[in-house]
Structure formats: structure tokens, C-alpha cells
Amino acid sequence: MKKVALLLLTSVCVGMGQQKLSLDEAIRVGLANNKLAQISVARTEGADARAGEARAALLPSLKFEGSYRRLSEVDPFQVQLPILPAPIMISPVVLDNYTSRISLQQPIFTGFKLSSNARSAEYLALAAAADTKNDSSDVVLSIVNAYWGLFQARETRKTVDENVIRLESYVKDGENMLKAGMLTRGDLLRLEVQLSNSRLTQIDAANDAQLAEMNCNNVLGLPLDTSLELTSSPTVPVERFTISPAEGVKSMTMRALQDRPDLRAIESRVEAARAGVAAAKGNWWPQVFCSGSYFYSRPNSRWFPTRDEWKGTWDLGVVVQFDLWNWGATLRQAEQASATLRQQELLYTQMKDNTILDVTRAELQVRRAKAKVEVALLAVEQADENLRIMRQRFKSGTATPTELLDAEVALLQATTGRTGAIIEKAIADARLSKSVGGFTN
């Protein structure tokens, strides 16, 4: 019901042409609409169904068969006695044959093959569920990147717009200073050229923001022309992406080895492969089944002489099957299963090493991003103060337009760098959370 309500809300908002989204809301919408997430869910459902099918092989099977046949005419079975003028009819010919059968079969012993197959299918279902969780984490990370990418593009556009406004004021000040003889025509042209270049940058920033919005809509599964209003800020920690500062790399690595869904999927596949080996070796054993059938036919071949009547009969027995010689097919099947098991075990070992590396790399990136934010904040503060001083000096005629423009460019770069550093920190937090074991609900 929650998912349906969310989709209805999404469709209403899209119909209105604008949608307010926090990061959590964007994640919910994206997971509901994302095709990869839906494919993963369908894959899990299929694996669960295969596990149920494998378990069903352990239970009795009940089948019904029915048939009708029209036979060609033959001479009836009759006996001619010398003392009688006419032959004695023993069994008449029945041309219309109706047959119905209900059969029941129960495996008794299959060399543990059926139980091993069922256990393997159950582990594969667990692996599919873990894959679904891992795919969802990948989708969430894509949504985070797209969301903060749009936020950064809009902040950059805002910074560039502010830069253009300041440059326009500088040009006006320059025109007044030119009239007062405090500025040369070349200095004014330098200001105007910088303003023109900034307007071109403004166009690029607006285009980048538009493309970033379209990309975000695409990731969320919304119409590309949907107008998005972002209500989250990267300066406010998102709880699901927050790792305790007191938690060291070693403890995070231990948690990742326990919680990461991709590792859980490989573990389940290792167990499934181990059960597959047991199933393959089960062909060395005899297969024993208990079976019974009830026939209701017209005519019934067990009744003699033949009568054109419906008659019921039954049978009950035990069936034993054993491959005495199949040219080593069972041995080759066991070798294939063992090779698959070795592959999965080696892959699991490799993924554990990759997990340790991934957590360490993500933690170092978070640490670097945090330091980068601190440097970027100081840089903006310094550039802003420097520009304030240069503007005062320019108006008083003690600073050249070149010095003013250098200070303006430094502020633009520092402000853009601050936004980039903050976004980088937010994305690094999300990547660290994913590397440790996925995102909390």
C-alpha cells in the first residue's frame, strides 16, 4: 500500500510539472521506479519459485492420465468345438477403448540427491535476495550522485550569476571613474571583456544545471521535463549515510565482512555449490521410489474375457533404479560440481580482500573530503575578504582593474570549490556507508 501511495503521489506531482524532493524522498521514488531494482526483485521471486519447485520434488506426486483410442477391426477370440455347430465366443472385439489412470509416486531414497538439490535452490534464493539488496544499494548510490550533482550544478549557476551581477556593478563603477578621469578606456574595456566572458560562463552553467536536472529525472524514473525542487542540503548529515566517527577502519571492515550483501550472496552460492556436489554424487546411489496406480478403463485389459464395461483395478509397488554403467557421466558431473565449488570459494576469498580494500579506500576518501571542506571554507573566507578590500581600493583609485578582476576570479573559484568539496564529502559519506554494508532504512 505504501508503494502504491507513493507512486500515486509521484504521478500527481509529475502532472503538476514540479516536485519537491528531499534526498530520502528521491531515494524512495527512484527505488520504486528504477528498472534495475524491479529486475532484481523479479529475479529473487524466480529464485524463490525454483526453491519451492526443488522442495516439491521431495513430496508425493499425483498424476492423472486419460486417453481414447479407436482400434481396427480384428476377428474375435472364439473356439470351435466339433460337437457344436456354432463357435463359442471367448472374448469379443471392443473397438472403442477408454483408459483413465491416477498414479501416486513418493521418493524413498535418492542418494540424498533431491534433498541436496532443494538445499542448493534455497541457498541460491538467499543469494538472489542478497543480490537484490546489493542492486538496491547501487541504485541508491546512483540517486545520491545524481541528486547532489544537480545541487552542485545549481549552486555553481547561482555563484556564476552572482559573479555576473558584481561584474556589471564594476563596469558601472568603471564608467563613472572614466568620466571622472580615474580610469582609462583600456581598463574599462578589460572590465567589459571579463563581463562578456562571465556571461558565456553563465550560459554554460545554466546548460549544465538543465542537463543535471534531466539526468536526475532519468535516474529517478521521472519524465525528463519534471521540475525538481531540492529540499535537502549536503551540509546537513543524512542519517542513513552517517558512520560513527569513533568507528575505526578495523571495526568498519569487520562490520562490512558481516553485513555486505554481495559477500552474503557469494557465501550463499558457496553453500549452494557444496550442495550441488552432494547432489551430483547422489547418482552413485540407487534411486528408490514407492508407486501406486488406479486404473478405470473400458475395457480393462486385466479382466478376461474382455468386456465392454468400465472396470477398476489398482497396483502398488516399489521401483529401484541404478545406473550400472554410464561411461563415467556421473564422475564427470561430480567433477564439474567440485570445480564450481572451488570457483565460488576462490571468488569469496577474493571478494573479502576487495571488501577490506574498498572500506579502507572509502574511509580515506571521507577523511580527505572532510579536510578539503575545511580548506575550502577558509579559502572562501579569505577570497571574500580580499575582494572586499580590492573593491574599496578600486573605488578609491588605488587598485587596478586587473587586481580587482583577479580577486573576483579567486572568489568565484573559491566559492565553486567550496560547493564541490561539500558535495564530495556528502558522496564520500554515501560510498563509505555502502562499502560498510549498505544503507540503513
C-alpha positions in Angstrom: 0.0 0.0 0.0 2.8 2.4 0.8 4.4 1.8 -2.6 1.2 2.3 -4.4 0.5 5.5 -2.5 4.0 6.8 -3.2 3.6 6.1 -7.0 0.2 7.9 -7.0 1.8 10.8 -5.2 4.6 10.8 -7.7 2.2 10.8 -10.6 0.2 13.7 -9.2 3.4 15.7 -8.6 4.6 15.0 -12.1 1.3 16.0 -13.5 1.7 19.4 -11.8 5.1 19.7 -13.5 7.1 20.4 -10.4 8.1 18.2 -7.5 9.7 18.9 -4.1 12.1 16.2 -3.1 14.3 15.6 -0.2 17.1 13.1 -0.6 15.2 10.4 1.2 12.1 11.1 -0.9 14.2 10.9 -4.1 15.6 7.5 -3.0 12.1 6.2 -2.4 10.9 7.4 -5.7 14.0 6.1 -7.5 13.7 2.6 -6.0 10.0 2.4 -6.8 10.7 3.4 -10.5 14.1 2.1 -11.2 14.1 -0.8 -13.7 17.3 -2.4 -12.3 15.6 -2.7 -8.9 12.5 -4.1 -10.4 14.5 -6.7 -12.4 16.3 -7.7 -9.2 13.0 -8.2 -7.4 11.7 -10.3 -10.2 14.9 -12.4 -10.2 14.5 -13.0 -6.5 10.9 -14.1 -7.0 12.1 -16.5 -9.7 14.7 -18.0 -7.4 12.2 -18.4 -4.6 9.9 -20.2 -7.0 12.7 -22.5 -8.1 13.5 -23.3 -4.5 9.8 -24.2 -4.0 9.9 -26.4 -7.0 13.0 -28.2 -5.7 11.3 -28.8 -2.3 8.2 -30.1 -4.1 10.3 -32.9 -5.6 10.7 -34.4 -2.1 6.9 -34.8 -1.8 4.5 -37.3 -3.3 3.4 -36.6 -6.9 -0.1 -37.3 -8.0 -0.9 -37.6 -11.7 -3.9 -38.3 -13.9 -3.9 -39.7 -17.4 -6.8 -40.2 -19.7 -7.0 -41.5 -23.3 -9.3 -42.7 -26.0 -8.4 -45.0 -28.9 -10.3 -46.4 -31.8 -8.9 -49.8 -32.8 -9.0 -51.5 -36.2 -11.3 -54.5 -36.6 -10.0 -58.0 -36.0 -11.5 -61.4 -35.6 -12.9 -62.0 -32.1 -11.4 -64.7 -29.9 -13.6 -67.7 -30.2 -13.4 -71.5 -30.1 -15.0 -74.1 -32.4 -16.0 -77.4 -30.8 -16.8 -80.4 -33.0 -20.0 -81.1 -31.1 -21.4 -77.7 -31.5 -22.5 -76.2 -34.8 -21.5 -72.6 -34.0 -18.2 -71.4 -32.5 -18.1 -70.2 -28.8 -17.3 -66.6 -28.3 -14.5 -66.3 -25.7 -13.6 -62.6 -25.9 -15.4 -60.1 -28.2 -13.6 -57.3 -30.0 -14.1 -53.9 -28.5 -13.2 -51.1 -30.9 -13.6 -48.1 -28.6 -11.1 -48.1 -25.8 -11.3 -45.7 -22.9 -8.5 -45.5 -20.3 -8.0 -43.4 -17.2 -5.3 -43.7 -14.6 -4.4 -42.0 -11.3 -0.8 -42.6 -10.2 1.0 -41.7 -7.0 4.8 -41.7 -6.5 6.9 -41.0 -3.5 10.7 -40.9 -3.4 12.0 -43.1 -0.7 15.8 -42.8 -1.2 17.6 -40.9 -3.9 21.2 -40.9 -2.6 20.4 -37.5 -1.0 20.1 -36.0 -4.5 16.7 -34.5 -4.1 17.4 -33.0 -0.7 20.7 -31.6 -1.9 19.0 -30.0 -4.9 16.4 -28.5 -2.6 19.1 -27.1 -0.3 21.1 -25.7 -3.2 18.0 -24.0 -4.6 17.3 -22.5 -1.2 20.8 -21.1 -0.9 20.5 -19.7 -4.5 17.3 -18.0 -3.4 19.2 -16.4 -0.5 21.9 -15.3 -2.9 19.3 -13.7 -5.2 17.8 -11.8 -2.2 21.3 -10.6 -1.3 21.9 -9.5 -4.9 18.6 -7.6 -4.8 19.8 -5.7 -1.7 23.1 -5.0 -3.3 21.5 -3.8 -6.5 19.3 -1.5 -4.4 22.4 -0.1 -2.8 23.9 0.6 -6.2 20.7 2.3 -7.2 20.7 4.4 -4.0 24.3 5.5 -4.7 23.4 6.5 -8.3 20.5 8.5 -6.9 22.7 10.2 -4.4 25.2 11.1 -7.1 22.5 12.5 -9.4 20.8 14.4 -6.6 24.0 16.1 -5.3 25.1 16.6 -8.9 22.0 18.6 -9.6 22.5 20.5 -6.3 26.1 21.3 -7.2 25.2 22.4 -10.7 22.5 24.8 -9.4 24.9 26.2 -6.8 27.5 26.8 -9.4 25.0 28.6 -11.6 24.0 30.7 -8.6 27.6 31.6 -7.9 28.2 32.5 -11.6 25.0 34.6 -11.6 26.3 36.5 -8.6 29.7 36.9 -10.3 27.9 38.5 -13.3 26.0 40.9 -11.1 29.2 42.0 -9.4 31.0 42.5 -12.7 28.1 44.6 -14.0 28.5 46.8 -11.0 32.2 47.0 -11.6 31.5 48.1 -15.2 29.2 50.8 -14.0 31.7 52.0 -11.4 34.3 52.0 -14.2 32.2 54.1 -16.5 31.8 56.7 -13.7 35.5 56.5 -12.9 36.3 57.0 -16.6 34.2 60.2 -16.7 36.0 61.4 -13.6 39.4 60.7 -15.2 40.3 58.0 -12.7 40.3 55.2 -15.3 41.5 54.7 -18.8 39.4 53.4 -21.7 41.6 50.3 -21.8 40.9 49.5 -18.2 37.1 49.8 -18.8 37.4 47.5 -21.8 39.2 45.0 -19.7 36.2 45.0 -17.3 33.7 44.7 -20.1 35.6 41.8 -21.7 35.6 40.0 -18.3 31.8 40.6 -18.0 31.2 39.2 -21.5 33.3 36.1 -20.6 31.3 35.7 -17.4 28.1 35.8 -19.3 29.3 33.0 -21.5 30.1 31.1 -18.4 26.7 31.9 -17.1 25.2 30.2 -20.2 27.3 27.1 -19.7 26.3 27.0 -16.0 22.6 27.2 -16.9 23.0 24.4 -19.5 24.9 22.2 -17.0 22.1 22.7 -14.5 19.4 21.8 -17.0 21.3 18.6 -18.1 21.9 17.7 -14.4 18.2 18.0 -13.7 17.4 15.8 -16.7 19.9 13.3 -15.5 18.4 13.3 -12.1 14.9 12.8 -13.5 16.2 9.9 -15.6 17.8 8.2 -12.6 14.6 8.7 -10.6 12.4 7.3 -13.4 10.5 10.6 -13.8 9.7 12.5 -17.0 12.8 14.3 -18.1 11.0 17.7 -18.1 9.9 17.4 -14.5 10.9 20.5 -12.5 12.7 19.4 -9.3 13.0 21.5 -6.1 15.7 20.0 -3.9 14.9 20.4 -0.2 18.0 18.6 1.3 21.3 20.2 1.9 24.7 18.4 1.8 25.7 20.4 4.9 23.1 18.5 7.0 24.2 14.9 7.7 21.9 12.2 6.2 21.4 9.6 8.9 21.4 6.6 6.6 24.9 7.6 5.3 26.5 8.5 8.6 29.2 6.4 10.1 30.2 6.9 13.7 33.4 9.0 13.9 34.6 6.7 16.7 34.4 3.7 14.5 37.8 2.9 13.1 38.7 1.2 9.8 39.2 -2.2 11.6 35.7 -2.2 13.1 34.2 -0.9 9.9 35.9 -3.7 8.0 34.6 -6.3 10.4 31.1 -4.9 10.0 31.5 -5.0 6.2 32.6 -8.6 6.2 29.4 -9.4 8.2 26.8 -7.1 6.5 27.8 -6.5 2.9 25.1 -8.1 0.7 27.5 -9.0 -2.1 29.5 -11.1 0.3 26.3 -12.7 1.7 25.4 -13.6 -1.9 28.8 -15.3 -2.5 28.6 -17.1 0.8 25.1 -18.5 -0.2 26.5 -19.5 -3.6 29.4 -21.4 -2.0 26.9 -23.3 0.1 24.7 -23.9 -3.0 27.7 -25.2 -4.9 28.6 -27.5 -1.9 25.0 -28.9 -2.0 25.4 -29.3 -5.8 28.4 -31.5 -5.2 26.4 -33.7 -2.9 23.6 -33.8 -5.5 25.9 -34.9 -8.2 27.4 -37.6 -6.1 23.9 -38.9 -5.3 23.8 -40.5 -8.7 26.2 -43.1 -7.4 23.4 -44.4 -5.2 20.3 -46.4 -6.2 17.1 -44.4 -6.6 14.1 -46.0 -4.8 10.5 -44.9 -5.3 7.2 -46.2 -4.0 4.5 -46.0 -6.6 0.8 -46.9 -6.9 -1.8 -46.5 -9.6 -5.6 -46.9 -10.0 -6.9 -47.8 -13.5 -10.5 -47.2 -14.5 -10.9 -48.4 -18.1 -13.3 -49.6 -20.7 -12.4 -52.3 -21.4 -9.9 -53.1 -18.7 -7.2 -55.4 -20.0 -6.8 -57.2 -16.7 -10.3 -58.5 -16.9 -10.7 -61.7 -19.0 -12.6 -62.3 -21.0 -12.8 -58.8 -22.4 -15.9 -56.9 -21.6 -17.1 -53.6 -23.0 -17.6 -52.3 -19.5 -15.9 -49.8 -17.1 -13.8 -51.8 -14.6 -11.4 -50.6 -11.9 -8.0 -52.1 -10.9 -5.0 -51.0 -8.9 -1.4 -51.7 -8.4 1.2 -50.9 -5.7 4.9 -51.5 -5.8 8.5 -50.3 -5.2 10.7 -49.1 -8.1 14.5 -49.3 -7.9 16.7 -47.5 -10.5 20.5 -47.8 -10.5 23.0 -46.8 -13.2 25.3 -49.7 -13.5 27.4 -48.1 -16.3 27.1 -44.7 -18.0 30.6 -44.2 -19.3 31.7 -42.1 -16.4 28.9 -39.5 -16.8 28.3 -39.5 -13.0 32.0 -39.0 -12.3 32.2 -36.0 -14.8 29.1 -34.5 -13.2 30.7 -34.7 -9.7 34.0 -33.2 -11.1 32.0 -30.3 -12.6 30.2 -29.6 -9.4 33.5 -29.7 -7.4 35.1 -27.3 -9.9 32.1 -24.9 -9.5 32.6 -25.1 -5.7 36.3 -24.2 -6.0 35.5 -21.3 -8.2 32.9 -19.9 -5.7 35.3 -20.4 -2.8 38.1 -18.6 -4.5 35.7 -15.8 -5.6 34.6 -15.4 -2.0 38.2 -15.1 -0.8 38.9 -12.5 -3.4 35.8 -10.5 -2.6 36.7 -10.5 1.1 40.1 -8.9 0.2 38.3 -6.5 -2.1 36.0 -5.5 0.7 38.8 -4.7 3.0 40.4 -2.5 0.3 37.1 -0.9 -0.6 36.4 0.1 3.0 39.9 1.4 3.5 39.7 3.5 0.3 36.3 4.8 1.2 37.3 5.8 4.7 40.4 7.6 3.3 38.3 9.5 0.8 35.9 10.6 3.6 38.9 11.8 5.6 40.3 13.7 2.7 37.0 15.2 1.7 36.5 16.4 5.3 39.9 18.2 5.2 39.1 19.6 1.8 35.9 21.1 3.1 37.8 22.8 5.9 40.3 24.2 3.5 37.6 25.3 1.1 35.7 27.2 3.8 38.9 29.1 4.7 39.6 29.9 1.1 36.2 31.4 0.6 36.5 33.5 3.7 39.9 34.7 2.6 38.8 35.4 -1.0 35.7 37.2 0.1 37.7 39.5 2.4 40.3 40.1 -0.3 37.6 41.1 -2.8 36.0 43.5 -0.3 39.4 45.2 0.2 40.0 45.3 -3.6 36.6 46.8 -4.3 37.3 49.6 -1.8 40.7 50.2 -3.2 39.3 50.2 -6.8 36.7 52.8 -6.0 39.4 54.9 -4.3 41.6 54.5 -7.3 44.4 52.7 -5.5 43.8 49.3 -7.2 43.9 48.5 -10.9 41.1 46.6 -12.7 43.4 43.7 -13.1 43.8 43.4 -9.4 40.0 43.6 -8.9 39.3 41.0 -11.5 41.9 38.7 -10.0 40.2 39.0 -6.7 36.8 38.4 -8.3 38.1 35.3 -10.1 39.7 34.0 -6.9 36.3 34.3 -5.1 34.5 32.6 -7.9 36.9 29.7 -7.8 36.9 29.5 -4.0 33.1 29.5 -3.9 32.8 26.9 -6.6 35.5 24.8 -4.9 33.6 25.0 -1.6 30.4 23.7 -3.2 32.4 20.9 -4.9 34.2 20.0 -1.6 30.9 19.8 0.3 29.3 17.7 -2.4 32.4 15.5 -2.5 32.1 14.9 1.3 28.4 14.0 1.0 29.1 11.5 -1.8 32.1 10.1 0.1 29.9 9.5 3.1 27.4 7.6 1.0 30.1 5.5 -0.6 31.6 4.6 2.8 28.2 3.6 4.1 27.7 1.4 1.0 31.1 -0.2 1.4 30.5 -1.0 5.0 27.3 -2.9 4.3 24.7 -0.9 2.5 22.3 1.8 3.6 20.0 1.8 6.6 16.3 2.1 6.0 
